Amino acid sequence: MTVIEVIKRRKSCRTYSRQTIEPWKLAELRKFLASNNEAPFGSRFRFHLLDFDELEIGELRKLTTYGVIQGARHFVVGAVEKQPKAMEDFGYGMERNILKATSLELGTCILGGTFKRSGFADKIKMRKDEVLPVISPIGYPRDNMSFTDRVFRLVAASDRRKPWDELFYHDNGDALSPEAPELEEYKTPLECVRLAPSASNKQPWRIVWAGDSKIFHFYLKRTPGYEKLIKEIKLQNVDMGIALCHFQLSAKELGLNGSWSVFNLERRKENWEYLASWVGH
């Protein structure tokens, strides 16, 4: 599968079957995790694949997930050193892991709040200069979703995405249309951002196209009061890293070269925080 096909196929899974993951898939995933160090803003992170055997299932129930995740035995867990834009970098790296797992036909679900952070931090020997933003179970999806899974998807409207005119804009504030001929090859990277997962499906990214150039400014439309319960962890900044990942990987696959730059731009509207800009080459 291409990256773009994997992005379109990815779906959050909270209910897993008892089917054992093939050793070669686990080995390939571990190899990917060990080499995954690409970060747009230079943060240092690390990822681990935890395997809870039958003797540890009881311990796993204490660590996670308050009934949200059922049947999973493997988890991707990581930590990132504390620094500006660490959340975005970690989200970028974690989404690369998620897409790799999806390409192996494995289910995933990024968790930001429904797990015991300290327990997983102990498992990976997290240092004082690190934080653990999110984790994800890994496994084969069960044919029938659990009741809890169905409720979560219903409450978060997980299968719904905001339309283009609520996410993407011209520099003058007018909404971008996917039918705009001037966008040409960048329609697909923008659509891949629109399909990205986010905490509670808030879809906090807003992108402004800088006129006739190949520059796209990324903003975070923060939900007031959403992140006050988890100190040091900014889930919507993690979401922005996921959006950057989808945009860059899909652009790269289409042969659209570019890089991330940070300009001295002010907030746009009352709650749009400027993050970074994609500058096409």
N, C-alpha and C positions, 0 to 999 in steps of 0.2 A: 504494500500500500504506500502511496505517496503521503507526505506530511499533511497535505490539504485533505486527502481522503480520511486520514486518521482523525484530524480535527473535527471533521463533519460526523464521524462515527462515534466519537467519545461520548459517553453518557455516565453520569454518576450512578454508582451501584452500592446499595446498603445491605443487600441480602445475597449471601454467597452459598454455593453448593459445597458438598463434601469432596468434590472432584480434586484429586491431587494435582498440583502444578508439576509439569514435567521438569526433571532436573536440568535439562539443557536450557529451558526458559528461565529458571531461577539463576543459572550461571550467567546467562546473557544479560539478565537484568542487573545482577550484582556488578558485572563488568562495566555496564553503562553507568551505574551509580558512582562507581569509583573514578570514572573519567569525567564525570559531569562537573565541570568547574567554570563554565562560561557564565559571566555575570556582566550585564550592561554597565554597571556602576562600580565594578571592581571589588565587591564584597567577597569574603572568603567563607564558603559554606562546605558542608560535608553531608553525605547521605548514607544511610544504612538500611539493609533489608533484614528486619527482625522476623524470626521464625519461632512461633510458639508451638512446641510439640504438645502431645496429649497431656503430659504431666504439668504443663504450664497454663492450660486453658483456664483453670480456676483463677490463676494470677491475672490472666488477660482480662477476665471479667471485672476484676477490681480496678484495672488500669483504664479501661474504656468500656463502653461507649454509651453507658446508660440505656442500653437496649436499642440504640440507633443502628449499630452495625451488628449483623448476625451471620455467623458461620465463617468469618474470616480468620485465618491463622497467620497470615503474613502481613507485615506493615512496613511501608517506607517511612522512615523517620529521619529527620536531619536537624542540623543546628547551623546558625550563621553568626559570625562575629558582629558585635554591636557597632554600628556606624551609620551615618546618614544613608538612606536608601537601601538599608539592609533588607527591609521587608520586600521591596520591589525585586531585588536581586534573588531573594529566596523563592519568591513566587515564580519568577522566571525559571529558575533551576528546577523547582518541584514540578512545574507543568511539563518540562522536558521529560522528567521521569514518567509522568502520567501518560504522555503521548507514546513513550517507548513501551510501557506496559500495554496500552491499547493496541499497538501494532502487533503485540504478541497474543492478542485476543483475550486479554485479561481485563477484569473489571477493576475500577478504582472509585474513590470518593474522597475528595479533599475535606478534612475535618479541621475546623478551627476552634471550636468551643466544646464539643461533646466528648471530651476525653480528659483523663487525668494527666496533665502536662508533666508534673514532677516525676511520675512513675516512668514515663517514656524517657525523660531526661536522664534518669538514673541508668536506664538500660544502655544508653549511648555515651555515658560518662560525660555529660555536658559540662563545659567549663564555665567559670563565673563571667567570662567576657563574651559568652554566647547566649542566644535565645533560641527557643524551639517554637516557631510560629504555627506550623500545621503538620499533619501527618496524613497518610492515606492507607487504607487496607488494600490488599492485592489478592485477587482470586478469581475463580470462575463464577460469573453471575448465576444465581439460581433461576430456574424457569419462572417460578412464581414469586413475586415480591411479597415481603412480609407486610402486615398491616401498618407497622410503624413506617416502613419505607414509603408506602402509598400515601400516608398522612403527610410525611415530610415533603414529598413531591407535590402534593396538592397545595399545602400551605405556602410553599416557596414558589409555586407555579414554575417548577423546574424546567418544564418543556417549552416554556414561553420566553421569547426574547423581544426586547424593545425594538421598534421599527427604526429604520435608518434616520428618520427625521427627528428622533429623540436622542441620537447618539453622535451623529456626524454633521459638521457644519462648515460652511464657507467662512472666510475670514470676516465677512461683513455681518455674520450672524444668521444668514439664511441657511436653511437645512440643505444638506447634500442629498442628492437622489442617486440610487444605484443605476439609474438610467442615464446619468450625466455622461456624455461622450468624452468630455475632457478628462475624466478620471482614468480612462483607459485601463491599463493593467493593474491599477491599484484597487480596483473594485473587489478583487478576491481577498487581498490582505485585510481590507476593512470588514468584509463579510466574516472572515475568520475571527476577527476581534469580536464581532457581534455574537458569535457562537460560543465564546469563551465562558467557562463556569465562574461563578463568583459567590461569595458568602451570602446566604439567604437570597440568592439570585437578584441582588441589588443592581448589578451591572453599572458600576460607578464610573466607568470610563466615558470621557467625552473627547472627541478628536476634531480639531480644526485644521482644515486644509488651507495652506498659505497661498492662495491664488493659483497662478499658472506654474508654480514651482513644484518640485518633488519633496516639499517639506510638509510634515504633518505634526502638529503640536498636540501632545497628549495631556489631558487634564483629568483630575480626580474630582468628581462631584460627591463630596462626602455626605453621608447620612448623619445628621446631628444626633449625638448621644449613642451611636451604635456601638462604639468600641471602648466604652468606659469600664467595662467589667473585667477586661484582661489587661493587666499592666504590661507595658513594653511591647505588646503585640498589637499591630494595626492591620487588621484583616483586609480592610479595603485597599491598603497599600500593597498587600500581597496580591490582591485581585488585579491591581494595575500591572504588577510584574507578569501575571498570566497573560494579560492583554498584550504587553510588549512582546512576549514570547510568540504568541499566535501571529502577530503582525510580522515580526522579523523572520520567523521560520518559513512562513508562506511566501513572503517576498523573496527570500533567498531561493526557494524552490522554483520560483518563476523567473529567476535570473535578474531580479531587481536589486542591484547593489545599493548599499547605504549604511549608515551608522547612526548611533544615538548621540545627540548633543544636548546640552542644557544651556538655554539662553536666559537672559535677564528679563523674563516676561512676568507681568503682573497677573493677579487673579482675574479670571474672566467671569463675570456675574458675581453674585454674592458668595457662593460656596463652591466655585470651581478653583481648585488648586493646581497650578502649573507643575508638571512633573518633568517632562523631557520632550524632545522633538526628534522625529526620524528625518534625516537629511539624505535624500536619494542622490546617488552619484551619477 
